[in-house]
Amino acid sequence: MSIEDRVRAATRARTTLVRDIRPLEFPDELPARVRRARRWLTWGAPIGAAALVTALALILVMLRQADDPQPGSVTPASGASAIGSIPRYYVALAQTDSTGSQLKAVVGDDRTGRTVAVLNPSLSQNFYGVTGAADDRTFVVMNYTGTTKQTTWYLLRLTPGAARPTQLTKLPIKPVVAHVAGLALSPDGRELAVMWRTATTQTNAVTYLAVYSMSSGAVLHTWITKGDNINAIGGGANGEALSWVDGDRSVDFGWVVFSGGAHPSSTNTVRRIDVTAPGSDLLADSRVAMRLPRTVMPTKTTFSRPCGREVTASDGTVVCGTTSFSDVSFQEVCSTVPPAFVTYSGTTGKRLKVLYTYHGQCLEAQATPVWTDPAGSHVIAFLLLSEKGVKTSATDKFGLIADGHFTPLPKLVVGDGDAIDQGGLAF
Amino acid sequence: MESPTETLPAGLDARRHVSALYQAHALALVKLAVLMTGDQPTAEDVVQDAFLGLYRRWQALHDADKALGYLRSSVLNGCRSVHRVRFRRQGITLDPQDHADSAEAEALLGEAHREVLAALRRLPSRQREAVVLRYYLDMTEAQAAQAMGVSKGTVKSATSRGLAALARMLKEEDAR
């Protein structure tokens, strides 16, 4: 074989091993042309500096001569101060374009409304889950590759203000071929909990909960339960609302318990598992932390599911959002069953506090908590209201719930409600 | 009559165009960069930087057809920079994950391929570029010259010297 042929064969063999690449990370804005800026810099910098010094001197003189400042300009509104207590940066999944089925990851700033970066999946990839640590800088983005049907995970680190504000690195975690139902990065960013389900038929599902080391990708602990029809493909809420509690010692996860018989019914529960304790049986080694309250019918035609969506605070408090609906078209329901955000004890299951109740009219409402502080007192919430007089679209409202108030977050730019349902928003 | 030239839209459309280019060409460019740098994470960094460079200069680009050529040249420049940095940092431990990825990939190759790739990496940058462009991408001398930003004669001599060096290194390897 000639040397040219050897080069051809070796280079092609090596490049066939490159199958997946990470998505493109765009910076926020199209910067100005660098060369022009540099030309300005040579003579503009001294003039600019002189102007700055003059302006500063003028401002100081004006401040000394000014009267006392007006009260309104000094004391921030309570809503504004509460907004300071929530994470500034978030990652939201959104469709790549109006016709595509791919989801991109958008890194945003909820204080300014600025897009920090956009991560675009390559042709065969798709994002379908995201989770964040407590430092507001560390996230994990989950990626599905259509050609291999594998789910992989990327570490996303933010450095706001840097020339390259995001750094995306593939985590050394062994990919899985399964339906991933839950994903949660521990608040300290050291461990990643993933719940997934494999099934080839409606009855042979196996559910796994694994805790991985973020630094090495090694599996630190795995729990398994073999399912029957309760773990049907795509069925139930098992694994949803995966979250870390008790100082990163335990993981909570949603689990649906079905009872058969003449009148089959289901109960939604939140189970808690101690990740530091031995064991490998997902159900035997975990306990029910809370049974979610059942749907109530205040009237013959209106319904309220008190815990349609939930998120667990790191102290174990469960924050629930209600779902209000009617089986009669265009019936006003919110006056009868107003949507609300309520906390429950993750230890006793008892109702603790109503954080906020929506007092308005609507035909249907879905209250979704998407983030909570460690004590369950400040909650970023999504209120989906179908309102009277609005023929086709619903009103989507993101806001911060604190002290009984709902403060809208207009600068939290999140597009698609479906992406949120699929774990597509993280703070 | 002058043939029409596509005038590229500015602003947000740059993101859409560059995304489309990334989807179409990024994998091939990463493969090229892997051959130049030897490991995939570095290759992906180089390709990301090339696309971000294109994005930043999008308004200055007046011909969409030139985008791929620009990207290929940027990737080759980026790979050269990687080698310069590595040369300067000899003795500093690199990220072990990079090596792990690279080692895992090359373990899947046969001994003969590994030897060729190792020899290829020992070539000077310009010779390696010429050989890879000519025999991996099957470019003509003119195309390789355009991608490398040099004359056809330079490509011809770099290819010839590169192949001779490779043959010598592989012969030495076989003799061991």
Interface residues (C-beta under 8 A of the other chain):
Chain A: I3 E4 R6 V7 R8 A9 A10 T11 R12 A13 R14 T15 L17 V18 I21 R22 L24 E25 F26 P27 L30 P31 R33 V34 T96 D97 V118 N120 S122 L123 R164 T169 K170 P172
Chain B: A10 G11 L12 A14 R15 R16 V18 S19 Y22 Q23 A24 A26 L27 V30 K31 L32 V34 L35 Q40 P41 A43 E44 V47 Q48 F51 L52 Y55 R56 R57 W58 Q59 A60 Q97 A100 A105 E106 L108 L109 G110 A112 H113 R114 V116 L117 L120 V131 V132 Y135 Y136 L163 L166 A167 L170
